[in-house]
Amino acid sequence: MRRRVHIRIKGRVQGVFFRAAIEEQAKKLKIKGWVRNTGDDVEVLVEGENGSIQDLLEFCIIGPKGAKVTSVDISELPYTSEFEEFRKE
């Protein structure tokens, strides 16, 4: 089953290479979409296989070294297959 998920990660997520870590995980898991900073948060929109998306969500809860995640908001969206790769914005 394929999923499309919008994720907003809050906490100490700026200046700790969170976007780069998300990009690395997404590419390793063959997930497509994007990640970007939005003020004090990190926002992610991804599409991929259910198991891979679940693995990425688990990573988002912990984050890279130096991050302190206080909340992860997840919204399920209809799968569209619009992305060809994963990128940082």
C-alpha positions as CSV (number, residue, x, y, z in Angstrom):
1,M,0.0,0.0,0.0
2,R,1.3,3.5,-0.9
3,R,0.8,6.5,1.3
4,R,1.1,10.3,1.1
5,V,1.9,12.0,4.4
6,H,2.4,15.6,5.5
7,I,4.6,15.9,8.6
8,R,5.3,18.9,10.7
9,I,8.1,18.5,13.2
10,K,8.4,20.9,16.2
11,G,11.1,21.4,18.8
12,R,14.8,22.1,18.5
13,V,15.0,21.1,14.8
14,Q,16.8,24.1,13.3
15,G,20.6,24.1,13.2
16,V,21.0,20.4,13.8
17,F,20.9,19.2,10.1
18,F,17.4,17.9,10.4
19,R,16.6,18.5,6.7
20,A,19.7,16.7,5.6
21,A,19.0,13.8,7.9
22,I,15.4,13.5,6.6
23,E,16.7,13.7,3.0
24,E,19.2,10.9,3.7
25,Q,16.6,8.7,5.3
26,A,14.1,9.3,2.6
27,K,16.5,8.4,-0.2
28,K,17.6,5.3,1.7
29,L,13.9,4.3,2.1
30,K,13.1,5.1,-1.6
31,I,10.6,7.8,-0.5
32,K,9.8,10.7,-2.8
33,G,8.8,14.3,-1.8
34,W,10.4,17.2,-0.1
35,V,11.5,18.7,3.2
36,R,11.8,22.4,4.2
37,N,12.2,24.7,7.1
38,T,9.2,26.7,8.1
39,G,10.1,29.3,10.7
40,D,11.0,27.2,13.8
41,D,9.6,23.9,12.4
42,V,10.5,21.4,9.7
43,E,7.8,20.4,7.2
44,V,7.9,17.2,5.1
45,L,5.6,15.9,2.3
46,V,6.3,12.4,1.3
47,E,5.0,9.5,-0.8
48,G,6.0,5.9,-0.7
49,E,5.3,2.4,0.5
50,N,3.6,2.1,3.8
51,G,6.5,0.4,5.6
52,S,9.0,3.0,4.3
53,I,6.8,5.9,5.4
54,Q,6.4,4.3,8.8
55,D,10.2,4.0,9.2
56,L,10.6,7.7,8.2
57,L,7.9,8.7,10.8
58,E,9.8,6.8,13.5
59,F,13.0,8.7,12.5
60,C,11.1,12.0,12.7
61,I,10.1,11.3,16.3
62,I,13.7,11.0,17.3
63,G,15.6,13.2,14.8
64,P,19.3,13.5,14.2
65,K,21.9,14.0,17.0
66,G,21.4,17.4,18.6
67,A,17.6,17.6,17.8
68,K,15.0,17.7,20.5
69,V,11.6,16.9,19.0
70,T,8.6,18.0,21.0
71,S,5.8,17.1,18.6
72,V,5.2,15.5,15.2
73,D,1.9,16.3,13.5
74,I,0.9,13.8,10.8
75,S,-1.8,14.3,8.2
76,E,-2.7,11.5,5.7
77,L,-3.5,12.7,2.2
78,P,-4.6,11.0,-1.0
79,Y,-1.7,9.4,-2.8
80,T,-0.9,11.2,-6.1
81,S,2.4,9.9,-7.4
82,E,3.5,13.4,-8.3
83,F,7.1,13.2,-7.1
84,E,10.0,11.8,-9.1
85,E,12.6,12.2,-6.4
86,F,13.2,13.6,-2.9
87,R,14.6,17.1,-2.4
88,K,15.4,19.7,0.2
89,E,13.6,23.0,-0.4
